[in-house]
Amino acid sequence: MTVPRIALTAPVGPSSAPLVVLGPSLGTSTILWEEVVPLLAQRYRVSAWDLPGHGVSPKASAPFTVTELADAVADVAGSEGDSSILYAGVSLGGAVGLELLLAHPRFVSAAAIVASGAFLGGPAPWHERAAKVRAQGTPSLLSQSAGRWFAPDSLQKRPVIGGRLLHSLSDADDESYALCCEALADYDVRERLAEISAPTLVLWGEHDQVAPESKAEEITAAIQGSRSQRIAEAAHLPPAERPHAVAEALRRFFDSITTRRNDA
Ligand SMILES: O=C(O)CCC(=O)CC(=O)O
């Protein structure tokens, strides 16, 4: 395994504000968070990262684990000079969030896990998807992914961002996408959730079939003090489908951490 390389956008927001780092779901890019960033940047410095071979991150050519992706995020976010960060990630980006809380508990002071879970299906479906992408490319996933990503009305209501996200998928590097699938094949932190003590918020889309409410409940049942919140009219990509609802939930959550810190 080799540590994958990822790119982080330059932070936007007040220069002395706490840093919020936002992570993508598989097949998407920083576009996923584009409408949330300005809403959070009123109070936070906000950066987003791209998966290997997606958006502007370099392609991957060797296997990596979700833990190693989390190490890469901690490494690039650490180069911003903050002693700790706040984090939110969607699906694979949420899995990275749980790994960050486990492996970098001093650096990640709170995380929001969005449309994700402690286990995302296991080896068989991910190896199957990796093989399909290596044989036929990411464009072969478009219609099925669109069906899973968006709630019934989301694409009609938000065709521009929906279309751009689907372009992120067809533009993603095939081998990097396949390597992300293989990282998810081996991902399972269910037995380790109770080790997490940092504040954790779980957001789930009411129409999400990839990470439904049961996955959110599995996390909140195991992490003491964590809580979950449903995002209505969203499926697997709530930040793009309901940016204001997601930004509001994140802002309340992060404000509760930073207020506590300021009062201490
Ligand atoms: O979104 C992820 O990071 C993993 C789940 C997934 O692949 C969703 C999809 O494309 O159908």
The ligand as a Gaussian input file, in Angstrom:
#p B3LYP/6-31G(d) Opt

LIG

0 1
 O      -20.426000       7.523000      -2.678000
 C      -19.509000       6.838000      -2.210000
 O      -18.473000       7.364000      -1.799000
 C      -19.669000       5.378000      -2.147000
 C      -21.040000       4.937000      -2.490000
 C      -21.277000       5.007000      -3.960000
 O      -20.481000       4.536000      -4.715000
 C      -22.464000       5.679000      -4.436000
 C      -22.681000       5.464000      -5.896000
 O      -21.910000       5.915000      -6.732000
 O      -23.642000       4.821000      -6.183000

